[in-house]
Amino acid sequence: RSADPKSFEPSVWTHERMPTVLNLEIEGQHPGSDGFLLEGTMQATFEGVLLRKLNDAIRIHNRARNVLISHCHIYDNRGAGIFLDHVDLHQIIITGSHISYCKRGGIKIIGSQIRNLQITGNDIEYNFDEEANRSADIWIDTSDGSSTVREGTISGNTIQAVLSPGGTNVLMIGHSPRINNKVGMFTISGNLIGTQENNIHLIATRGVAISGNIIYNGFNQNLLIEDAQNIVVGHNSFDHNPDYGPSRRAGIQFIDSADCILSGSTLHEFQSGQDEDEEDRQGLLEITRCQRITVNGCQVLDGYPSAI
């Protein structure tokens, strides 16, 4: 049912609420092994759990409400670390956890109806598969047209990987260019996001605020926004630290988008014109077939072949 208190029978509160997993390790020693499946739960709580060498570590399916996942180690799994699989879910908090080396996604959401998603204070790293055509540390996909993921926060995390084919640190995919409101109403703030083909990739999204982040080493783009609307990008550092060796490229691209603002940010390419893969680039900031885009108060430095 829903999380409305009026929908609960007394037996739920006496016998059925808050299934808890505490201080437990599961190692998958069989190639078909999974970790946990949640279905039809209320207030499921995971704390201090180590899940490794599994297919999906925690899979949530169908109805589930008010999930808490905190202080867990989700490490080296064949599938997704936390997989929200065609779920109807309100209120899930994922906090204070290590989610890393999961080949099919660190936190992956497919075909779901979700409100109130908080991903805060985690270390989400190296979630990619070299043999797949797409990978992501945080992966939200509503392209089936029947799913919606809205009202979310991605804040205070370290999200990084290495270059992988089709790889993204934070990936949001909406329904279609004409219907871009199925994923959105999100804040992405105060994170360290780095080292992938694209650091943040928004496709057919509406209403995303990206602020106060350090975003670096986007082998294709730091920020790639396609078919989106009402995206606000403010006060970020798109950068590269010289101690990390040659610049891996930087850039921002808006494509077929409308009503977006880029403000108060630095965008700096350290080795412009020295990357042989830059032949397809028109500038450090590219705005292609867009309407009502505001660029204000930014520093765009060493762009090649143009700044904007």
Secondary structure, DSSP 4 states (H G I P E B T S, - for coil): --S-GGG--HHIIIIIS--EEES-EEE--STT---EEE-SEES-EEES-EEES-S-SEEEEEEEESEEEES-EEEEESS-SEEEEEEEEEEEEEES-EEEEETT-SEEEES-EEEEEEEES-EEE----TTSS-EEEEEEE-TTSS-EEEEEEEES-EEE----TTEEEEEEE-SBTTB--SEEEEEEES-EEEEEEEEEEEES-EEEEEES-EEEEEEEEEEEEES-EEEEEES-EEE--GGGSS-----EEEES-EEEEEES-EEE-TTTT--GGGGG---SEEEES-EEEEEES-EEES-SS---
